[in-house]
Amino acid sequence: MRKSSYPWGRFLKQIAVIAVPVALQNLLTTTGSMVDTMMIASLGQTEVGAVGLCAQFSSLMFAGYWGFVGGGMLFFAQFWGAKDDEGINRSYGLTLTCMMTVGLLFCLLAVCCPEAIMRLYTDKESIRAIGVEYLRIAGLAYPLMVFSMAMAALLRCTGRVRLPLYGSLAGVAANIFLNWVLIFGNLGAPRMGVRGAALATVLAQCVSILVVLCSALRCRHPYLLAIHRHFRWSRAFVRTYLRKCFPIICNEVLIGVGNMVINIVLGRQPEEAIAALAVFRTLEGLVIGFFAGFSNASSVLVGTEVGAGRLKVAYGRAWRLIYLCQVFIALLGASLIALHTPILSAMGMTGESFRLAFGMLGIYAAVGIIRMGNWTHNDTFRSAGDAAFGTVLEILFMWLMVLPCVCVSGLVLHWPTLAVFALCYVDEPIRYILMQRHLYSGKWIRPVTPEGRAALEHFHPGRKARADE
């Protein structure tokens, strides 16, 4: 029997519709962060390191709420595929409530306890003092960031991927302009230094949210503004939602705490290494920004098909998305290596800090292909209803392999910074092999909609998916 050819043109177009706006949005955000770093670099490497460590605290917040984003997108995509408006509204309201709880908690910690936070991340008094000034103001932006992320997740899963892009464009433009005004005291404003950068972040988040809300109101988005329908939860629905989200929440929180431990170890390296790490994290955001486009595409394209009961199509899309993601990440990593000299110089890296930042980029370019492959595997599994497999693997390897290696090498053996940094990724190749085996088994397809569950008995993962017809 002749096999039907896979419609690659249509498939790539579907990816581009979702992935390109998301990638552009994240590229804008990363560009804004790079400009921030360049402006702050003119104040000194100590300031760069301090703001970079503050960003690690916001990354911990990201880990705290991202479990609800992942769980929410699972429900958004599958209910969107099943055309269940009530399910979309209920799951958005519950997702937003859980996320805002996390955002408000971290806001209170940053505003009220910045000294304790900075003392945890570094033993350098000069860096701590600057970080406290920044964190006390920047913490006010945390609930705004969380609200923006919740809106973006809903809009992307319901076919309105451009609206978050418009918000990011306005927010980044506002952030760059306000940085120029507030950091350096232009247009008659007081010269605020890193405090100006923090205030610019808060105001830019307000601009971004207003643009998204106004755009949604103008196009009459059926879900984002249906506030009276967001909180009609039944006990059974909350139980199902939390059961699906729980593994993802455990994953993100435990991995976030693990990354915090890693950052604490790296925060006790020399000041040049701390500054280099801050710059690397900004450039890493560029890679993750491109990756996030594929991650969202996999969540939406796979989750929608699973929710609609087209399981063979979802299976075929999944492995193609994972491999395409790795190809693009490889190209982006190679580009960063080729352009490292002008990029790192523009971000204030010189001498030893330049050498360390380039070394981190080189290590990441080598392992990033596998790392992003693992990440896309996990997001794909989650969107199809399997939130446990990738979660268990990531937690086990982080706590049983990565953290012991990093802590012993950095705090006990005092290995060079780049050797300690490389050990942060020691588990990635092993997890990739296990993820691939699970991908081709098809056991990760676990629908939450009646249509998807009804199609399970006819699903045979060993057979190749037919064309998207």
RODO-2510 file (C-alpha; in nm, 4 decimals, decimal comma):
residues 469
     n   res          X          Y          Z
     1     m     0,0000     0,0000     0,0000
     2     r     0,1433     0,3361    -0,1020
     3     k     0,2181     0,5696     0,1902
     4     s     0,0751     0,9196     0,1716
     5     s     0,3392     1,1906     0,1648
     6     y     0,3523     1,4271     0,4566
     7     p     0,2412     1,7827     0,3675
     8     w     0,5564     1,9619     0,4824
     9     g     0,4584     2,2922     0,3239
    10     r     0,1335     2,3125     0,5151
    11     f     0,3007     2,1876     0,8325
    12     l     0,5762     2,4505     0,8193
    13     k     0,3191     2,7210     0,7510
    14     q     0,1231     2,6147     1,0610
    15     i     0,4429     2,6280     1,2663
    16     a     0,5331     2,9700     1,1296
    17     v     0,1904     3,1153     1,2136
    18     i     0,2461     3,0311     1,5814
    19     a     0,6227     3,0122     1,6217
    20     v     0,7320     3,3252     1,4341
    21     p     0,5253     3,5781     1,6377
    22     v     0,6282     3,4072     1,9620
    23     a     0,9939     3,4010     1,8571
    24     l     0,9748     3,7669     1,7543
    25     q     0,8115     3,8570     2,0850
    26     n     1,0852     3,6824     2,2805
    27     l     1,3511     3,8290     2,0520
    28     l     1,2157     4,1743     2,1328
    29     t     1,2250     4,0981     2,5047
    30     t     1,5802     3,9657     2,4812
    31     t     1,6867     4,2652     2,2737
    32     g     1,5456     4,4874     2,5466
    33     s     1,7437     4,2925     2,8074
    34     m     2,0601     4,3264     2,5981
    35     v     2,0099     4,7016     2,5699
    36     d     1,9505     4,7122     2,9475
    37     t     2,2788     4,5296     3,0021
    38     m     2,4644     4,7615     2,7647
    39     m     2,3299     5,0695     2,9429
    40     i     2,4011     4,9300     3,2886
    41     a     2,7480     4,8178     3,1718
    42     s     2,8404     5,1839     3,1352
    43     l     2,7970     5,2091     3,5140
    44     g     3,0420     4,9222     3,5781
    45     q     3,0763     4,5417     3,5868
    46     t     2,9647     4,5324     3,9504
    47     e     2,6293     4,6793     3,8487
    48     v     2,5992     4,4246     3,5653
    49     g     2,6624     4,1386     3,8079
    50     a     2,4150     4,2739     4,0652
    51     v     2,1306     4,3132     3,8172
    52     g     2,2117     3,9704     3,6746
    53     l     2,1724     3,8087     4,0166
    54     c     1,8411     3,9892     4,0659
    55     a     1,7303     3,8351     3,7382
    56     q     1,8003     3,4924     3,8885
    57     f     1,5456     3,5668     4,1614
    58     s     1,2861     3,6533     3,8980
    59     s     1,3799     3,3236     3,7274
    60     l     1,2882     3,1470     4,0511
    61     m     0,9488     3,3189     4,0344
    62     f     0,9227     3,2018     3,6729
    63     a     0,9725     2,8457     3,7952
    64     g     0,7015     2,8966     4,0549
    65     y     0,4310     3,0018     3,8113
    66     w     0,5389     2,8208     3,4945
    67     g     0,3815     2,4974     3,6154
    68     f     0,0442     2,6694     3,5925
    69     v     0,1298     2,8072     3,2458
    70     g     0,2162     2,4590     3,1224
    71     g    -0,0954     2,3082     3,2790
    72     g    -0,3098     2,5941     3,1533
    73     m    -0,1859     2,5569     2,7954
    74     l    -0,2639     2,1849     2,8112
    75     f    -0,6296     2,2716     2,8824
    76     f    -0,6452     2,5772     2,6539
    77     a    -0,5151     2,3839     2,3520
    78     q    -0,7243     2,0717     2,4035
    79     f    -1,0448     2,2652     2,4756
    80     w    -0,9709     2,4846     2,1723
    81     g    -0,9390     2,1715     1,9582
    82     a    -1,2699     2,0426     2,0989
    83     k    -1,4327     2,3906     2,0527
    84     d    -1,5306     2,4004     2,4216
    85     d    -1,5631     2,7724     2,5049
    86     e    -1,6707     2,7154     2,8641
    87     g    -1,3698     2,4911     2,9275
    88     i    -1,1313     2,7565     2,7924
    89     n    -1,2807     3,0298     3,0100
    90     r    -1,2801     2,8220     3,3285
    91     s    -0,9242     2,7000     3,2788
    92     y    -0,7990     3,0554     3,2078
    93     g    -0,9592     3,1923     3,5245
    94     l    -0,8095     2,9184     3,7381
    95     t    -0,4678     2,9514     3,5709
    96     l    -0,4636     3,3291     3,6196
    97     t    -0,5625     3,2986     3,9872
    98     c    -0,2864     3,0489     4,0640
    99     m    -0,0236     3,2461     3,8717
   100     m    -0,1097     3,5796     4,0357
   101     t    -0,0787     3,4202     4,3792
   102     v     0,2830     3,3321     4,2956
   103     g     0,3535     3,6760     4,1468
   104     l     0,2217     3,8630     4,4511
   105     l     0,4226     3,6423     4,6881
   106     f     0,7489     3,7145     4,5062
   107     c     0,6608     4,0840     4,4872
   108     l     0,6289     4,0964     4,8660
   109     l     0,9599     3,9133     4,9139
   110     a     1,1460     4,1446     4,6743
   111     v     1,0040     4,4673     4,8171
   112     c     1,0193     4,3719     5,1854
   113     c     1,3226     4,1390     5,2090
   114     p     1,5742     4,2366     4,9362
   115     e     1,8736     4,2161     5,1720
   116     a     1,8021     3,8540     5,2642
   117     i     1,7572     3,7608     4,8963
   118     m     2,0858     3,9174     4,7846
   119     r     2,2730     3,7678     5,0802
   120     l     2,1530     3,4271     4,9640
   121     y     2,2766     3,4761     4,6074
   122     t     2,6236     3,6200     4,6665
   123     d     2,8870     3,6869     4,9319
   124     k     3,0150     4,0037     4,7573
   125     e     2,9081     4,3065     4,9643
   126     s     2,9463     4,5557     4,6769
   127     i     2,7183     4,3488     4,4538
   128     r     2,4652     4,2937     4,7327
   129     a     2,4245     4,6664     4,8031
   130     i     2,3456     4,7483     4,4407
   131     g     2,1153     4,4472     4,4060
   132     v     1,9063     4,5564     4,7058
   133     e     1,8410     4,8966     4,5447
   134     y     1,7353     4,7350     4,2189
   135     l     1,5249     4,4530     4,3639
   136     r     1,3161     4,6723     4,5946
   137     i     1,1755     4,8597     4,2933
   138     a     1,1823     4,5853     4,0266
   139     g     0,9783     4,3551     4,2517
   140     l     0,6724     4,5707     4,1801
   141     a     0,6858     4,4470     3,8196
   142     y     0,6496     4,0789     3,9147
   143     p     0,2670     4,0615     3,9301
   144     l     0,2545     4,2563     3,6028
   145     m     0,4918     4,0078     3,4361
   146     v     0,2781     3,7171     3,5557
   147     f    -0,0447     3,8752     3,4291
   148     s     0,1177     3,9419     3,0922
   149     m     0,2356     3,5808     3,0668
   150     a    -0,1094     3,4425     3,1494
   151     m    -0,2699     3,6545     2,8771
   152     a    -0,0034     3,5530     2,6260
   153     a    -0,0573     3,1802     2,6961
   154     l    -0,4328     3,2096     2,6377
   155     l    -0,3985     3,4238     2,3253
   156     r    -0,1437     3,1908     2,1654
   157     c    -0,3540     2,8799     2,2268
   158     t    -0,6639     3,0445     2,0791
   159     g    -0,5093     3,1665     1,7559
   160     r    -0,4285     3,5295     1,8482
   161     v    -0,0503     3,5062     1,8598
   162     r     0,0052     3,8614     1,7327
   163     l    -0,1517     4,0413     2,0271
   164     p     0,1239     3,9474     2,2769
   165     l     0,3755     4,0491     2,0091
   166     y     0,2226     4,3982     1,9916
   167     g     0,2415     4,4236     2,3706
   168     s     0,6063     4,3199     2,3758
   169     l     0,6941     4,5660     2,0992
   170     a     0,5410     4,8536     2,2948
   171     g     0,6904     4,7345     2,6238
   172     v     1,0440     4,6990     2,4896
   173     a     1,0317     5,0381     2,3182
   174     a     0,9080     5,1969     2,6408
   175     n     1,1731     5,0148     2,8456
   176     i     1,4615     5,1313     2,6266
   177     f     1,3381     5,4912     2,6236
   178     l     1,2725     5,4996     2,9983
   179     n     1,6126     5,3407     3,0686
   180     w     1,7786     5,6186     2,8723
   181     v     1,5817     5,8796     3,0665
   182     l     1,6015     5,7336     3,4174
   183     i     1,9425     5,5634     3,4300
   184     f     2,1343     5,8636     3,2962
   185     g     1,9042     6,1488     3,4006
   186     n     1,8074     6,2706     3,0539
   187     l     1,5197     6,5098     2,9684
   188     g     1,5478     6,6701     3,3102
   189     a     1,4879     6,3472     3,5063
   190     p     1,7078     6,2628     3,8078
   191     r     2,0060     6,0330     3,7419
   192     m     1,8918     5,7109     3,9144
   193     g     2,1416     5,4473     3,7939
   194     v     2,0247     5,0893     3,8549
   195     r     1,7164     5,2201     4,0394
   196     g     1,6179     5,3914     3,7145
   197     a     1,6519     5,0617     3,5270
   198     a     1,4227     4,8948     3,7830
   199     l     1,1603     5,1710     3,7592
   200     a     1,1741     5,1563     3,3779
   201     t     1,0986     4,7818     3,3978
   202     v     0,7855     4,8443     3,6070
   203     l     0,6527     5,1203     3,3811
   204     a     0,7274     4,9218     3,0627
   205     q     0,5257     4,6259     3,1942
   206     c     0,2296     4,8589     3,2468
   207     v     0,2569     4,9801     2,8879
   208     s     0,2749     4,6233     2,7544
   209     i    -0,0361     4,5107     2,9435
   210     l    -0,2388     4,8137     2,8352
   211     v    -0,1533     4,7513     2,4683
   212     v    -0,2580     4,3840     2,4886
   213     l    -0,5844     4,4632     2,6685
   214     c    -0,6740     4,7422     2,4252
   215     s    -0,5915     4,5187     2,1262
   216     a    -0,8050     4,2360     2,2690
   217     l    -1,0915     4,4789     2,3286
   218     r    -1,0660     4,6127     1,9754
   219     c    -1,0749     4,2675     1,8132
   220     r    -1,3396     4,1449     2,0627
   221     h    -1,1469     3,8418     2,1786
   222     p    -1,4088     3,5932     2,3060
   223     y    -1,2130     3,4649     2,6079
   224     l    -0,9614     3,7159     2,7451
   225     l    -1,2192     3,9767     2,8471
   226     a    -1,5036     3,7396     2,9446
   227     i    -1,4289     3,7997     3,3131
   228     h    -1,7727     3,6881     3,4377
   229     r    -1,7099     3,3422     3,2850
   230     h    -1,3555     3,2900     3,4191
   231     f    -1,4477     3,1820     3,7694
   232     r    -1,7262     2,9290     3,7164
   233     w    -1,5300     2,6394     3,8595
   234     s    -1,6759     2,3142     3,9770
   235     r    -1,5003     2,1029     4,2375
   236     a    -1,4495     1,8257     3,9814
   237     f    -1,2906     2,0677     3,7337
   238     v    -1,0518     2,2129     3,9929
   239     r    -0,9537     1,8609     4,0954
   240     t    -0,8853     1,7580     3,7328
   241     y    -0,6920     2,0791     3,6660
   242     l    -0,4718     2,0458     3,9731
   243     r    -0,4120     1,6766     3,9084
   244     k    -0,2784     1,7586     3,5599
   245     c    -0,0844     2,0628     3,6813
   246     f     0,0655     1,9035     3,9923
   247     p     0,3495     1,7144     3,8172
   248     i     0,4344     2,0257     3,6132
   249     i     0,4311     2,2450     3,9252
   250     c     0,6544     1,9995     4,1106
   251     n     0,8883     1,9932     3,8120
   252     e     0,9167     2,3688     3,7794
   253     v     0,9471     2,4399     4,1522
   254     l     1,2053     2,1687     4,2217
   255     i     1,4014     2,2577     3,9077
   256     g     1,3749     2,6264     4,0004
   257     v     1,5137     2,5568     4,3469
   258     g     1,7869     2,3447     4,1897
   259     n     1,8787     2,6297     3,9552
   260     m     1,8820     2,8644     4,2545
   261     v     2,1375     2,6370     4,4235
   262     i     2,3461     2,6407     4,1050
   263     n     2,3287     3,0210     4,0932
   264     i     2,4296     3,0391     4,4594
   265     v     2,7390     2,8306     4,3775
   266     l     2,8215     3,0432     4,0720
   267     g     2,7507     3,3591     4,2753
   268     r     3,0514     3,2723     4,4912
   269     q     3,2891     3,2811     4,1953
   270     p     3,5051     3,5907     4,1277
   271     e     3,3283     3,9153     4,0308
   272     e     3,4412     3,8780     3,6666
   273     a     3,2673     3,5401     3,6539
   274     i     2,9471     3,6841     3,8024
   275     a     2,9432     3,9616     3,5397
   276     a     3,0145     3,7066     3,2624
   277     l     2,7290     3,4873     3,3867
   278     a     2,4892     3,7843     3,3834
   279     v     2,5759     3,8540     3,0190
   280     f     2,5511     3,4846     2,9292
   281     r     2,2028     3,4623     3,0829
   282     t     2,0923     3,7519     2,8639
   283     l     2,2237     3,5793     2,5505
   284     e     2,0757     3,2485     2,6644
   285     g     1,7422     3,4288     2,6646
   286     l     1,7911     3,4869     2,2920
   287     v     1,8203     3,1115     2,2315
   288     i     1,5273     3,0357     2,4600
   289     g     1,3268     3,3053     2,2822
   290     f     1,3620     3,1248     1,9499
   291     f     1,2987     2,7938     2,1216
   292     a     0,9812     2,9251     2,2873
   293     g     0,8289     2,9688     1,9429
   294     f     0,8673     2,5976     1,8732
   295     s     0,7632     2,5084     2,2263
   296     n     0,4382     2,7009     2,1873
   297     a     0,3889     2,5568     1,8406
   298     s     0,4295     2,2035     1,9734
   299     s     0,1907     2,2700     2,2618
   300     v    -0,0773     2,4185     2,0370
   301     l    -0,0393     2,1998     1,7249
   302     v    -0,0109     1,8747     1,9187
   303     g    -0,2544     1,9597     2,1994
   304     t    -0,5219     2,0797     1,9571
   305     e    -0,5108     1,7559     1,7585
   306     v    -0,5178     1,5432     2,0738
   307     g    -0,8198     1,7373     2,2029
   308     a    -0,9990     1,6916     1,8697
   309     g    -0,9300     1,3159     1,8678
   310     r    -0,6845     1,3171     1,5740
   311     l    -0,4178     1,1267     1,7632
   312     k    -0,2137     0,9954     1,4697
   313     v    -0,1774     1,3479     1,3363
   314     a    -0,0631     1,4653     1,6819
   315     y     0,1922     1,1821     1,6964
   316     g     0,3345     1,2684     1,3552
   317     r     0,3557     1,6364     1,4353
   318     a     0,5359     1,5790     1,7644
   319     w     0,8586     1,4217     1,6442
   320     r     0,8838     1,6544     1,3451
   321     l     0,8545     1,9586     1,5726
   322     i     1,1252     1,8307     1,8058
   323     y     1,3787     1,7751     1,5290
   324     l     1,3025     2,1067     1,3573
   325     c     1,3537     2,2853     1,6882
   326     q     1,6978     2,1308     1,7283
   327     v     1,8037     2,2326     1,3773
   328     f     1,7107     2,5967     1,4368
   329     i     1,8738     2,6038     1,7801
   330     a     2,1963     2,4674     1,6264
   331     l     2,1958     2,7463     1,3652
   332     l     2,1317     3,0131     1,6287
   333     g     2,4080     2,8814     1,8548
   334     a     2,6548     2,8847     1,5665
   335     s     2,5565     3,2440     1,4868
   336     l     2,6212     3,3571     1,8447
   337     i     2,9644     3,1955     1,8435
   338     a     3,0526     3,3597     1,5114
   339     l     2,9457     3,7049     1,6372
   340     h     3,0658     3,6725     1,9967
   341     t     3,3361     3,9414     1,9812
   342     p     3,1171     4,2422     1,8908
   343     i     2,8293     4,1188     2,1088
   344     l     3,0329     4,0622     2,4246
   345     s     3,2322     4,3824     2,3761
   346     a     2,9122     4,5854     2,3389
   347     m     2,7865     4,4341     2,6659
   348     g     3,0901     4,5542     2,8591
   349     m     3,2970     4,2329     2,8695
   350     t     3,6752     4,2761     2,8726
   351     g     3,9741     4,0681     2,9782
   352     e     3,8873     3,7758     3,2070
   353     s     3,5131     3,8450     3,1985
   354     f     3,5236     3,8302     2,8151
   355     r     3,7074     3,4967     2,8241
   356     l     3,4608     3,3460     3,0694
   357     a     3,1542     3,4723     2,8817
   358     f     3,2875     3,3276     2,5551
   359     g     3,3619     2,9965     2,7270
   360     m     3,0051     2,9797     2,8605
   361     l     2,8678     3,0522     2,5145
   362     g     3,0821     2,7774     2,3621
   363     i     2,9676     2,5192     2,6183
   364     y     2,6064     2,6185     2,5725
   365     a     2,6266     2,6053     2,1926
   366     a     2,7461     2,2449     2,2200
   367     v     2,4840     2,1209     2,4675
   368     g     2,1981     2,3580     2,3797
   369     i     2,0828     2,1418     2,0888
   370     i     2,0209     1,8475     2,3205
   371     r     1,8915     2,0673     2,6033
   372     m     1,6273     2,2344     2,3866
   373     g     1,5354     1,8956     2,2415
   374     n     1,4637     1,7706     2,5934
   375     w     1,2620     2,0817     2,6682
   376     t     1,0499     2,0426     2,3523
   377     h     0,9939     1,6748     2,4301
   378     n     0,8611     1,7690     2,7720
   379     d     0,6320     2,0477     2,6471
   380     t     0,4954     1,8167     2,3775
   381     f     0,4208     1,5425     2,6289
   382     r     0,2492     1,7909     2,8580
   383     s     0,0245     1,9334     2,5863
   384     a    -0,0911     1,5789     2,5059
   385     g    -0,1793     1,5095     2,8703
   386     d     0,1358     1,3349     3,0010
   387     a     0,2759     1,5746     3,2587
   388     a     0,4616     1,3118     3,4617
   389     f     0,7266     1,1397     3,2487
   390     g     0,9520     1,4353     3,1638
   391     t     0,8915     1,5823     3,5093
   392     v     1,0161     1,2754     3,6947
   393     l     1,3240     1,2482     3,4726
   394     e     1,4195     1,6136     3,5066
   395     i     1,3773     1,6206     3,8838
   396     l     1,5672     1,2960     3,9424
   397     f     1,8627     1,3925     3,7251
   398     m     1,8784     1,7477     3,8622
   399     w     1,8860     1,6412     4,2272
   400     l     2,0788     1,3143     4,2005
   401     m     2,3373     1,4092     3,9366
   402     v     2,3619     1,7790     3,8469
   403     l     2,3444     1,9424     4,1912
   404     p     2,5944     1,7083     4,3599
   405     c     2,8406     1,7591     4,0719
   406     v     2,8055     2,1394     4,0733
   407     c     2,8166     2,1797     4,4527
   408     v     3,1156     1,9508     4,5042
   409     s     3,3137     2,0971     4,2136
   410     g     3,2352     2,4603     4,3034
   411     l     3,2268     2,4659     4,6845
   412     v     3,4543     2,1761     4,7836
   413     l     3,7058     2,1183     4,5031
   414     h     3,7047     2,4843     4,3836
   415     w     3,7334     2,3911     4,0165
   416     p     3,7613     2,6670     3,7531
   417     t     3,4368     2,8514     3,6755
   418     l     3,3943     2,7025     3,3275
   419     a     3,4339     2,3464     3,4565
   420     v     3,1651     2,4070     3,7197
   421     f     2,9430     2,5683     3,4568
   422     a     2,9799     2,2713     3,2181
   423     l     2,8621     2,0308     3,4878
   424     c     2,5258     2,2103     3,4908
   425     y     2,4423     2,0168     3,1720
   426     v     2,5928     1,6783     3,2498
   427     d     2,2541     1,5028     3,2516
   428     e     2,1192     1,6258     2,9175
   429     p     2,2446     1,3461     2,6828
   430     i     2,1132     1,0676     2,9081
   431     r     1,7710     1,2285     2,9410
   432     y     1,7531     1,2814     2,5655
   433     i     1,7849     0,9091     2,4952
   434     l     1,5101     0,8280     2,7455
   435     m     1,2869     1,1036     2,6062
   436     q     1,3266     0,9689     2,2521
   437     r     1,2204     0,6207     2,3579
   438     h     0,9103     0,7605     2,5263
   439     l     0,8293     0,9786     2,2244
   440     y     0,8160     0,6859     1,9829
   441     s     0,6155     0,4700     2,2266
   442     g     0,3178     0,7079     2,1946
   443     k     0,2276     0,6539     2,5613
   444     w     0,2407     1,0271     2,6251
   445     i    -0,0907     1,0843     2,4418
   446     r    -0,3458     1,1135     2,7254
   447     p    -0,6451     1,3301     2,6235
   448     v    -0,8615     1,5288     2,8663
   449     t    -1,1510     1,5801     2,6209
   450     p    -1,4252     1,3245     2,5393
   451     e    -1,3271     1,3337     2,1697
   452     g    -0,9670     1,2524     2,2463
   453     r    -1,0475     0,9731     2,4905
   454     a    -1,2876     0,8153     2,2425
   455     a    -1,0098     0,7986     1,9796
   456     l    -0,7568     0,6276     2,2075
   457     e    -0,8679     0,2716     2,1323
   458     h    -0,8000     0,3208     1,7606
   459     f    -0,4579     0,4817     1,8103
   460     h    -0,1557     0,2755     1,7076
   461     p     0,1673     0,4711     1,7692
   462     g     0,3783     0,2193     1,5816
   463     r     0,2241     0,3269     1,2543
   464     k     0,3306     0,6516     1,0936
   465     a     0,0833     0,9365     1,1080
   466     r    -0,1100     1,0053     0,7920
   467     a    -0,1107     1,3433     0,6259
   468     d    -0,2836     1,6306     0,8005
   469     e    -0,6132     1,5919     0,6260
***
